[in-house]
Amino acid sequence: MKRTRIKICGITREQDLATAVAAGADALGFVFYAPSPRYVTPQRAAQLVAQVPAFVARVGLFVNESAETVGAVLAQVPLDLLQFHGDEDAAFCSSFGRPWIKAARVKPGFDLLEYASAFAGAPGISGLLLDAHVEGYGGGGKSFDWSLIPQSLPLPVILSGGLHPGNIAEAVRAVRPWAVDVSSGVESARGIKDAQKITEFIAGVRDADAGPSL
């Protein structure tokens, strides 16, 4: 049975971190994009990351930051993986000596194969995160047409955008991604996670892993 990896993004509180870990999350995301309601300062992120146990990945999300800013965060926060959501190119993403993933904002007419080819083979690239195309950055809790995802992408697919406990099993069965990434879909308010939603989301992924594809 293939096991879909699960990332809970936008962690801002200790209790949400503990809930996600206890429910079986593989990775936790910390947002270093100031306009986001889930933004955490490097100092706050360091406090939270210190509570992440072994074998749960610590992911830092950046949007069009300078190399100096990313470097300053890395000097304070021990991150395992970098996630770039802006217009960063492969050379920039590779320059920090850490594994990284790149977000793609999917909409009709967007050539995902061409986009992926610009990053495939770059040092440290670990996957392509597929999110909905909305104004600004991040999926805004919106989903996209999963049929727009080519079967032959050259990078592992991390499915994001509008996922929640009610649709996650369908999403996993339809796409069979390497991993899924959720933030607003498991919240009770912006930046505040809901323990029951996290538990139901992860259970939905595991149910889909055990069943046939659509």
N, C-alpha and C positions, 0 to 999 in steps of 0.2 A: 504493500500500500504506500503510495506517495504521500509524504507529509508536507502540506503547505505551510511555509513559515509565516509567522504573524508578527507584525509590528504595530504597536500602539503608540501613536505620535501625539505630540503636544502635551507631554507630562509637565505639570506645574506644581503638583502636591505630593507629599510623601505617601498619603493614603491611596492615591491613585496608582502610584508606582507599585506599592505593595500588592494592591488588588490585581494589577496586570501580571505581575510576576507569579502570584499564587494561582492565577487562572491558566497559566501556561504560555504567556507571551514569549516569543523568541527574541524580540528586540523592543527597545523603548526609544522614542524620539524626543529630542529637546530642540526647541525652535529658537534660533538666534536671528530672527527677522523682526525688527522692532515694531513694525506696523501690526503684527499679528497679535490677537488677544491671548495667544498661547506663548508669547515671548517670555523667555527667562534670561536674566543677566548671566554672564559667565560665573559670577560668584554664587548665584542661586543654583545654577546648573551643577556646579561642583558639589554643592551640598547634597543635591538629589542623586547625582551619579555615584557618590560615595556609598549609597545604599543599594546599588544594583549588585546582585550576587553574581558569582562566576557563571559563565556560559550564557548570560543574557547580554546581547549586544547593545552598546550605547551609541546612539546615532545622533549626529548634530546636523540640523537643517539650516542651510544658508541660501540667501537670495541676493545675487549680484553684489556681494561684499568684496572689499579689497583684500588682497593677499595679507596685508598687515592685520586686518581685523580678524580674519580666519586664524592667522598665526597666533594672535593674542588669545583667542578662545582656546586653542589647542594647548597653549602654555598653562592654562588654568584648569582645563577640563579634560580628563583622560577619555577621549572618544575612540571607539573602535571603527566607526564608519562615518564618512561624510556624505551628505545628501545635498545636491545642488539643484535648486528650483528655478534659477534665473536664466540668463543668457550666456552663462559661462561656457567657454570652449574646453575641449579635451585637455589641452596643454595646461590651462589654469587648474582644472580639477585634479590633474595628475601631479601637480607641483608640490603637494603637501606630504607626499610619502605615505599616505594612508589609503586603504581601500575606499572606494566611493561609488555612488550611484547617481545617475542623472535623470531628472524628471522630463517627461515629454507631455505637452499639453495637446491632447487629442481632440480633433474635430473633423468633420467631413472635408475632404480635399487635402488634408495634411498627410504628407508622404512619410509615414513612420519608418519604412525601410531605409529611405535616404537619411533620415535623421539618425537612426540607430547606427548606420554605417560610418557616420562621422565620429562616433565614440568607440565603436567596437575595436578591440585590439589596443586601446590606449592603456598605458601602465596604470594598474590599480582599479580599472573599471570592473564592477561586480554585478551590475544589473541596470535595467532601464525601468524607471517608475512611470507608469502610465496614469495620467490624471486628466480630468476634464478641462477643456479650454474655457476659462471665464475671464472677465476683466480682472486685472491684478494677477497675483501669484497665489498658487494653491487652488484646489478644485472647488472651494467654496461649498462643499457638501453636495456638489452636483455630480451625477453619474454621466457616462457617455456611452455611445453605442459600441458594445464589446465586439460586434462583428467587424469593426474597423481595424481590429488587431490582426496583422498578418500571421500566418502559421509559421513562417520561417524567419522570425526575428533572430539576429545573431547574438543576442544577449538575453540572460534570464529576465523574465517579466515579473515585475512587482505591480500588482493591480491596486489602484487607488481610485478615489473619486466617487463620492456618494454611497459608499458601502456602509451597511448597518446590519443589525441582527436579522432584519426581515428579508434581506436580499443576498446575504453573503453566501449561503449555501448554493443558490442559483448561480452566483457569479463564479464561484470556484468550479462548479460542474461545467459551466459553459466555457471558461477560459483555460482552466487548469494552469494557473500561474505558478511560478516558483514561490511567490510570497504575496501576501496582501498587506495593505497599509491603511489604517483607519485612524481618524481623529474625531471630527465632529459627530460621526455616527455612533459614538459611544459616550456622548456627553449629555449631562442634564442642563448645562449652561455653558457658554463659551469659555473654554479653558478648564472646565470642571467635569471630570469624568464621572460616569455612573457605573457603580460596581456591577449591578445586574446586567446592564447592557454589555459590559466587557465580557462577563461570563457567558452570556448568550451568544455573543459574536464568536468567541473562540469555540464554543460548542458547535455552532453552525459550520465553521470551517472543518472541524473534525468529522462531523456527520457527512459533509460533502466528500471528504477524503476517502471515507469508507464506502461511498456509493459510486454508481456508474456515472460517466460523463453524459451531458445532455446531447 
